[in-house]
Amino acid sequence: MKEWFYDICQMEAYRQQQREFDDWIANAQSCGIKEFEACAKTYRAWRKEILNAFKYGLTNGPTEGFNNKIKVLKRSSYGIRNFKRFRTRILHCTS
């Protein structure tokens, strides 16, 4: 199942990806493994968004990474009370 999903992610033809993804979800829901069934339920709920990621090749990964960098700076700043100074530090470290 896992390898099948990886193969779907690597496919070039979007229509084939769509069909295979739907087949994968159907098989995962009926395989009897609760983890795959839960995964299939989530994938079914997010089907449109996942297919858009396949089609356009875009993710929110860079945004998540940027937000994580800010969280790390916030933790390592030991509660800088001056917002302007904190903002300047974020801009300096992320540019």
PyMOL commands that place a pseudoatom at each C-alpha (Angstrom):
pseudoatom trace, name=CA, resn=MET, resi=1, chain=A, elem=C, hetatm=0, pos=[0.000, 0.000, 0.000]
pseudoatom trace, name=CA, resn=LYS, resi=2, chain=A, elem=C, hetatm=0, pos=[2.754, 2.417, 0.960]
pseudoatom trace, name=CA, resn=GLU, resi=3, chain=A, elem=C, hetatm=0, pos=[4.768, 1.764, -2.192]
pseudoatom trace, name=CA, resn=TRP, resi=4, chain=A, elem=C, hetatm=0, pos=[1.629, 2.050, -4.297]
pseudoatom trace, name=CA, resn=PHE, resi=5, chain=A, elem=C, hetatm=0, pos=[0.988, 5.508, -2.852]
pseudoatom trace, name=CA, resn=TYR, resi=6, chain=A, elem=C, hetatm=0, pos=[4.598, 6.548, -3.556]
pseudoatom trace, name=CA, resn=ASP, resi=7, chain=A, elem=C, hetatm=0, pos=[4.135, 5.369, -7.143]
pseudoatom trace, name=CA, resn=ILE, resi=8, chain=A, elem=C, hetatm=0, pos=[0.976, 7.480, -7.437]
pseudoatom trace, name=CA, resn=CYS, resi=9, chain=A, elem=C, hetatm=0, pos=[2.875, 10.548, -6.230]
pseudoatom trace, name=CA, resn=GLN, resi=10, chain=A, elem=C, hetatm=0, pos=[5.550, 10.022, -8.899]
pseudoatom trace, name=CA, resn=MET, resi=11, chain=A, elem=C, hetatm=0, pos=[3.144, 9.621, -11.842]
pseudoatom trace, name=CA, resn=GLU, resi=12, chain=A, elem=C, hetatm=0, pos=[3.312, 12.178, -14.649]
pseudoatom trace, name=CA, resn=ALA, resi=13, chain=A, elem=C, hetatm=0, pos=[-0.237, 11.847, -16.034]
pseudoatom trace, name=CA, resn=TYR, resi=14, chain=A, elem=C, hetatm=0, pos=[-2.725, 13.703, -13.813]
pseudoatom trace, name=CA, resn=ARG, resi=15, chain=A, elem=C, hetatm=0, pos=[-5.810, 11.744, -14.951]
pseudoatom trace, name=CA, resn=GLN, resi=16, chain=A, elem=C, hetatm=0, pos=[-4.092, 8.457, -14.201]
pseudoatom trace, name=CA, resn=GLN, resi=17, chain=A, elem=C, hetatm=0, pos=[-3.009, 9.832, -10.817]
pseudoatom trace, name=CA, resn=GLN, resi=18, chain=A, elem=C, hetatm=0, pos=[-6.611, 10.737, -10.082]
pseudoatom trace, name=CA, resn=ARG, resi=19, chain=A, elem=C, hetatm=0, pos=[-7.901, 7.237, -10.904]
pseudoatom trace, name=CA, resn=GLU, resi=20, chain=A, elem=C, hetatm=0, pos=[-5.103, 5.489, -9.020]
pseudoatom trace, name=CA, resn=PHE, resi=21, chain=A, elem=C, hetatm=0, pos=[-5.571, 7.750, -5.993]
pseudoatom trace, name=CA, resn=ASP, resi=22, chain=A, elem=C, hetatm=0, pos=[-9.283, 6.916, -5.855]
pseudoatom trace, name=CA, resn=ASP, resi=23, chain=A, elem=C, hetatm=0, pos=[-8.470, 3.195, -6.207]
pseudoatom trace, name=CA, resn=TRP, resi=24, chain=A, elem=C, hetatm=0, pos=[-5.874, 3.495, -3.448]
pseudoatom trace, name=CA, resn=ILE, resi=25, chain=A, elem=C, hetatm=0, pos=[-8.407, 5.109, -1.106]
pseudoatom trace, name=CA, resn=ALA, resi=26, chain=A, elem=C, hetatm=0, pos=[-10.975, 2.379, -1.840]
pseudoatom trace, name=CA, resn=ASN, resi=27, chain=A, elem=C, hetatm=0, pos=[-8.420, -0.376, -1.179]
pseudoatom trace, name=CA, resn=ALA, resi=28, chain=A, elem=C, hetatm=0, pos=[-7.126, 1.305, 1.972]
pseudoatom trace, name=CA, resn=GLN, resi=29, chain=A, elem=C, hetatm=0, pos=[-10.657, 1.593, 3.362]
pseudoatom trace, name=CA, resn=SER, resi=30, chain=A, elem=C, hetatm=0, pos=[-11.314, -2.111, 2.863]
pseudoatom trace, name=CA, resn=CYS, resi=31, chain=A, elem=C, hetatm=0, pos=[-7.887, -3.576, 3.709]
pseudoatom trace, name=CA, resn=GLY, resi=32, chain=A, elem=C, hetatm=0, pos=[-8.672, -4.268, 7.375]
pseudoatom trace, name=CA, resn=ILE, resi=33, chain=A, elem=C, hetatm=0, pos=[-5.690, -2.323, 8.737]
pseudoatom trace, name=CA, resn=LYS, resi=34, chain=A, elem=C, hetatm=0, pos=[-7.035, 0.412, 10.993]
pseudoatom trace, name=CA, resn=GLU, resi=35, chain=A, elem=C, hetatm=0, pos=[-4.151, 2.817, 10.292]
pseudoatom trace, name=CA, resn=PHE, resi=36, chain=A, elem=C, hetatm=0, pos=[-4.710, 2.651, 6.539]
pseudoatom trace, name=CA, resn=GLU, resi=37, chain=A, elem=C, hetatm=0, pos=[-8.469, 2.977, 7.043]
pseudoatom trace, name=CA, resn=ALA, resi=38, chain=A, elem=C, hetatm=0, pos=[-7.953, 6.144, 9.108]
pseudoatom trace, name=CA, resn=CYS, resi=39, chain=A, elem=C, hetatm=0, pos=[-5.517, 7.475, 6.502]
pseudoatom trace, name=CA, resn=ALA, resi=40, chain=A, elem=C, hetatm=0, pos=[-8.012, 6.755, 3.711]
pseudoatom trace, name=CA, resn=LYS, resi=41, chain=A, elem=C, hetatm=0, pos=[-10.731, 8.609, 5.615]
pseudoatom trace, name=CA, resn=THR, resi=42, chain=A, elem=C, hetatm=0, pos=[-8.479, 11.663, 5.920]
pseudoatom trace, name=CA, resn=TYR, resi=43, chain=A, elem=C, hetatm=0, pos=[-7.427, 11.462, 2.263]
pseudoatom trace, name=CA, resn=ARG, resi=44, chain=A, elem=C, hetatm=0, pos=[-11.068, 11.223, 1.198]
pseudoatom trace, name=CA, resn=ALA, resi=45, chain=A, elem=C, hetatm=0, pos=[-11.862, 14.392, 3.190]
pseudoatom trace, name=CA, resn=TRP, resi=46, chain=A, elem=C, hetatm=0, pos=[-8.884, 16.237, 1.642]
pseudoatom trace, name=CA, resn=ARG, resi=47, chain=A, elem=C, hetatm=0, pos=[-9.168, 14.663, -1.828]
pseudoatom trace, name=CA, resn=LYS, resi=48, chain=A, elem=C, hetatm=0, pos=[-9.558, 17.922, -3.754]
pseudoatom trace, name=CA, resn=GLU, resi=49, chain=A, elem=C, hetatm=0, pos=[-6.581, 19.550, -2.055]
pseudoatom trace, name=CA, resn=ILE, resi=50, chain=A, elem=C, hetatm=0, pos=[-4.357, 16.481, -2.486]
pseudoatom trace, name=CA, resn=LEU, resi=51, chain=A, elem=C, hetatm=0, pos=[-5.231, 16.212, -6.173]
pseudoatom trace, name=CA, resn=ASN, resi=52, chain=A, elem=C, hetatm=0, pos=[-4.425, 19.918, -6.600]
pseudoatom trace, name=CA, resn=ALA, resi=53, chain=A, elem=C, hetatm=0, pos=[-1.014, 19.264, -5.045]
pseudoatom trace, name=CA, resn=PHE, resi=54, chain=A, elem=C, hetatm=0, pos=[-0.486, 16.464, -7.581]
pseudoatom trace, name=CA, resn=LYS, resi=55, chain=A, elem=C, hetatm=0, pos=[-1.637, 18.666, -10.443]
pseudoatom trace, name=CA, resn=TYR, resi=56, chain=A, elem=C, hetatm=0, pos=[0.301, 21.836, -9.646]
pseudoatom trace, name=CA, resn=GLY, resi=57, chain=A, elem=C, hetatm=0, pos=[3.198, 20.470, -7.593]
pseudoatom trace, name=CA, resn=LEU, resi=58, chain=A, elem=C, hetatm=0, pos=[2.804, 23.146, -4.929]
pseudoatom trace, name=CA, resn=THR, resi=59, chain=A, elem=C, hetatm=0, pos=[2.814, 22.693, -1.167]
pseudoatom trace, name=CA, resn=ASN, resi=60, chain=A, elem=C, hetatm=0, pos=[2.758, 24.932, 1.875]
pseudoatom trace, name=CA, resn=GLY, resi=61, chain=A, elem=C, hetatm=0, pos=[6.129, 23.529, 2.983]
pseudoatom trace, name=CA, resn=PRO, resi=62, chain=A, elem=C, hetatm=0, pos=[8.066, 26.802, 2.593]
pseudoatom trace, name=CA, resn=THR, resi=63, chain=A, elem=C, hetatm=0, pos=[5.469, 28.654, 4.672]
pseudoatom trace, name=CA, resn=GLU, resi=64, chain=A, elem=C, hetatm=0, pos=[5.540, 25.974, 7.374]
pseudoatom trace, name=CA, resn=GLY, resi=65, chain=A, elem=C, hetatm=0, pos=[9.339, 26.153, 7.452]
pseudoatom trace, name=CA, resn=PHE, resi=66, chain=A, elem=C, hetatm=0, pos=[9.281, 29.935, 7.767]
pseudoatom trace, name=CA, resn=ASN, resi=67, chain=A, elem=C, hetatm=0, pos=[6.751, 29.747, 10.629]
pseudoatom trace, name=CA, resn=ASN, resi=68, chain=A, elem=C, hetatm=0, pos=[8.875, 27.110, 12.354]
pseudoatom trace, name=CA, resn=LYS, resi=69, chain=A, elem=C, hetatm=0, pos=[11.948, 29.333, 12.097]
pseudoatom trace, name=CA, resn=ILE, resi=70, chain=A, elem=C, hetatm=0, pos=[10.023, 32.169, 13.781]
pseudoatom trace, name=CA, resn=LYS, resi=71, chain=A, elem=C, hetatm=0, pos=[8.868, 29.817, 16.570]
pseudoatom trace, name=CA, resn=VAL, resi=72, chain=A, elem=C, hetatm=0, pos=[12.459, 28.713, 17.179]
pseudoatom trace, name=CA, resn=LEU, resi=73, chain=A, elem=C, hetatm=0, pos=[13.580, 32.354, 17.334]
pseudoatom trace, name=CA, resn=LYS, resi=74, chain=A, elem=C, hetatm=0, pos=[10.765, 33.111, 19.757]
pseudoatom trace, name=CA, resn=ARG, resi=75, chain=A, elem=C, hetatm=0, pos=[11.816, 30.243, 22.051]
pseudoatom trace, name=CA, resn=SER, resi=76, chain=A, elem=C, hetatm=0, pos=[15.476, 31.220, 21.961]
pseudoatom trace, name=CA, resn=SER, resi=77, chain=A, elem=C, hetatm=0, pos=[14.740, 34.904, 22.615]
pseudoatom trace, name=CA, resn=TYR, resi=78, chain=A, elem=C, hetatm=0, pos=[13.711, 34.250, 26.221]
pseudoatom trace, name=CA, resn=GLY, resi=79, chain=A, elem=C, hetatm=0, pos=[10.737, 36.572, 25.995]
pseudoatom trace, name=CA, resn=ILE, resi=80, chain=A, elem=C, hetatm=0, pos=[12.038, 39.749, 24.398]
pseudoatom trace, name=CA, resn=ARG, resi=81, chain=A, elem=C, hetatm=0, pos=[9.597, 42.361, 25.694]
pseudoatom trace, name=CA, resn=ASN, resi=82, chain=A, elem=C, hetatm=0, pos=[10.213, 44.910, 22.987]
pseudoatom trace, name=CA, resn=PHE, resi=83, chain=A, elem=C, hetatm=0, pos=[8.172, 43.844, 19.942]
pseudoatom trace, name=CA, resn=LYS, resi=84, chain=A, elem=C, hetatm=0, pos=[10.084, 46.132, 17.587]
pseudoatom trace, name=CA, resn=ARG, resi=85, chain=A, elem=C, hetatm=0, pos=[13.378, 44.498, 18.589]
pseudoatom trace, name=CA, resn=PHE, resi=86, chain=A, elem=C, hetatm=0, pos=[11.867, 41.013, 18.210]
pseudoatom trace, name=CA, resn=ARG, resi=87, chain=A, elem=C, hetatm=0, pos=[10.484, 41.898, 14.771]
pseudoatom trace, name=CA, resn=THR, resi=88, chain=A, elem=C, hetatm=0, pos=[13.888, 43.231, 13.720]
pseudoatom trace, name=CA, resn=ARG, resi=89, chain=A, elem=C, hetatm=0, pos=[15.531, 39.998, 14.880]
pseudoatom trace, name=CA, resn=ILE, resi=90, chain=A, elem=C, hetatm=0, pos=[13.040, 37.919, 12.867]
pseudoatom trace, name=CA, resn=LEU, resi=91, chain=A, elem=C, hetatm=0, pos=[13.636, 40.016, 9.755]
pseudoatom trace, name=CA, resn=HIS, resi=92, chain=A, elem=C, hetatm=0, pos=[17.398, 39.787, 10.195]
pseudoatom trace, name=CA, resn=CYS, resi=93, chain=A, elem=C, hetatm=0, pos=[17.434, 36.009, 10.733]
pseudoatom trace, name=CA, resn=THR, resi=94, chain=A, elem=C, hetatm=0, pos=[14.983, 35.140, 7.966]
pseudoatom trace, name=CA, resn=SER, resi=95, chain=A, elem=C, hetatm=0, pos=[16.232, 37.319, 5.147]
for i in range(1, 95): cmd.bond("trace and resi %d" % i, "trace and resi %d" % (i + 1))
show_as sticks, trace
zoom trace
